[in-house]
Amino acid sequence: MSARLLLIFYKADKTDIRFQRYLYHEIDWENRIVGIRGPRGVGKTTLMLQHIKKEMNTSDVLYVNADDIYFST
């Protein structure tokens, strides 16, 4: 298992689920892919990690963020 995947599992385990933003209930979590756009620091990652922690088994989840995508031509 890669270090990045271990970090995601760790982050999901440490994510607080006591407070959820209003958008949490607006998302159709049954969709095969869920993408959330928005400015930095507004809680997109926290929202996804809350759902992963609350509803899923972390070993069945692939969480990908776009912070470190490398594009080549």
Number of C-alpha atoms within 10 A of each C-alpha: 5 6 8 11 16 13 11 17 20 12 16 21 15 12 18 14 14 6 8 14 11 8 9 13 9 8 12 10 12 7 7 6 7 10 8 10 7 8 7 8 8 10 14 17 16 18 18 18 24 23 16 20 18 15 10 12 10 19 9 8 12 11 14 11 9 6 6 7 8 6 5 4 2
